[in-house]
């Protein structure tokens, strides 16, 4: 029998509200977190952009940071 272990975490009210906004009908908060996070890794994105696309994205991020957005 697989027994689930639970953890208590502290998150800000803002983070909690964002999580609640993502929750689907009948879904627990744990279910929501698992759905959002899944088994994805940033490494899954490796090679998805060409070098030109990656450079364009870097520039857009830099410009956005410069504007303080």
C-alpha atoms as one frame of an Amber mdcrd trajectory, in Angstrom:
protein
   0.000   0.000   0.000   1.408   3.377  -1.041   1.132   5.868   1.810   1.295
   9.566   0.951   3.500  11.799   3.079   2.374  15.394   3.571   4.412  18.565
   4.127   3.345  21.940   5.417   4.692  24.926   3.493   4.365  28.685   3.926
   3.547  30.835   0.926   2.527  34.457   0.654  -1.139  35.372   0.326  -0.398
  36.570  -3.208   1.168  33.223  -4.147  -1.751  31.375  -2.556  -4.263  33.429
  -4.550  -2.394  32.750  -7.795  -2.461  29.047  -6.995  -6.180  29.202  -6.193
  -6.797  30.984  -9.498  -5.156  28.056 -11.321  -7.101  25.367  -9.440  -9.641
  23.416 -11.492 -13.013  22.235 -10.177 -12.597  19.255  -7.871  -8.830  19.658
  -7.751  -6.881  19.824  -4.475  -4.070  22.363  -4.117  -1.604  19.452  -4.259
  -3.189  18.335  -7.539  -2.878  21.884  -8.872   0.810  22.118  -7.963   1.518
  18.734  -9.554  -0.364  19.723 -12.732   1.456  23.043 -13.023   4.918  21.751
 -12.172   4.625  18.324 -13.776   7.803  16.507 -14.643   9.201  19.302 -16.759
  12.737  20.618 -16.527  14.377  23.632 -18.130  16.676  21.122 -19.800  13.631
  19.930 -21.764  13.827  23.237 -23.649  17.462  22.793 -24.727  17.818  23.129
 -28.477  14.254  24.300 -29.080  15.373  27.717 -30.382  17.824  28.511 -33.133
  20.812  30.631 -32.141  19.201  33.653 -33.847  15.938  33.111 -31.952  17.821
  32.698 -28.692  19.714  35.952 -29.281  16.465  37.781 -30.082  14.960  36.458
 -26.842  18.039  37.506 -24.833  17.795  41.021 -26.280  14.074  41.249 -25.488
  14.720  40.152 -21.905  17.571  42.654 -21.588  15.401  45.485 -22.976  12.573
  44.592 -20.625  14.943  44.549 -17.637  16.345  47.923 -18.664  12.821  49.373
 -18.659  12.244  47.940 -15.176   9.310  45.798 -16.177
